[in-house]
């Protein structure tokens, strides 16, 4: 018996849903899809380069990170090429509306950085539920003229 859906198709659902979601989030925070990268390993994750700089760290690039365990985080690049330093977590929903992510970024920028030490939420979701929620954002990226997102790895 041949399964109706293969693992490749399921990964494609995740990739397409996450790509559509990141396209909307990146637009909401004022950058383009070319600023995004995705990694479909477990847990799936994403990176969005921001144009923002914090007053206390004008020499450091800022970014948004997303993963299927913690949701969105606001992070600062390091000069050493090590992992990014997470400054704050959005918490709540793993797939919040893009406008909520934009408000999160704006709130951090408005006060010049996070107010508290970051505590990672653990919001693990069932993979099929996560895919279904991300597929709401799926779009035909090629016909919409959206550049393909870079796959990290």
Residue pairs with C-beta under 8 A, 6 or more apart in sequence:
10 131
11 40
13 131
13 135
13 138
14 40
14 44
14 130
14 131
14 134
15 38
15 40
16 135
16 138
16 141
17 131
17 133
17 134
17 135
17 136
17 137
17 138
18 38
18 40
18 44
18 46
18 134
19 33
19 38
19 138
19 141
19 146
19 148
19 149
20 134
20 137
20 138
20 139
20 141
21 95
21 98
21 134
21 137
22 33
22 36
22 38
22 46
22 48
22 66
22 149
23 33
23 36
23 137
23 139
23 141
23 146
23 149
24 98
24 137
25 48
25 64
25 66
25 98
25 101
25 102
26 32
26 33
26 35
26 36
26 48
27 33
27 98
28 98
28 99
28 101
28 102
29 48
29 50
29 64
29 98
29 101
29 102
29 105
30 51
30 102
31 48
31 49
31 50
31 51
32 147
33 146
33 147
33 149
34 147
35 48
35 49
35 50
36 46
36 47
36 48
36 49
36 149
36 150
37 46
37 47
37 149
37 150
37 151
37 152
38 44
38 45
38 46
38 47
38 149
38 150
38 151
38 152
39 45
39 46
39 151
39 152
39 153
40 151
41 153
42 68
43 67
43 68
43 69
43 124
44 67
44 68
44 130
45 65
45 66
45 67
45 68
45 152
46 65
46 66
46 67
47 63
47 64
47 65
47 66
47 152
48 63
48 64
48 65
48 66
49 61
49 63
50 61
50 62
50 63
50 64
50 105
52 62
52 105
52 109
53 60
53 61
53 62
54 60
54 62
54 76
54 108
54 109
54 112
54 113
55 112
55 113
56 112
56 113
57 76
57 113
60 76
60 77
60 78
60 79
61 76
61 77
62 74
62 75
62 76
62 77
63 74
63 75
63 76
63 77
63 84
64 72
64 73
64 74
64 75
64 101
64 105
65 72
65 73
65 75
65 84
65 86
66 72
66 73
68 94
68 124
68 125
68 127
68 130
69 122
69 123
69 124
70 89
70 120
70 121
70 122
70 123
71 89
71 90
71 91
71 92
71 93
71 94
71 95
71 96
71 121
71 123
72 89
72 90
72 96
72 101
72 104
73 86
73 87
73 88
73 89
73 90
73 118
73 120
74 86
74 87
74 88
74 89
74 90
74 104
74 105
74 108
74 114
75 84
75 85
75 86
75 87
76 84
76 85
76 87
77 84
78 84
78 85
86 118
86 120
87 108
87 113
87 114
87 118
88 104
88 108
88 114
88 116
88 118
89 118
89 119
89 120
89 121
90 96
90 100
90 101
90 104
91 121
91 123
92 121
92 123
93 100
93 123
94 123
94 125
94 130
94 133
95 130
95 133
95 134
108 114
125 133
139 146
141 148
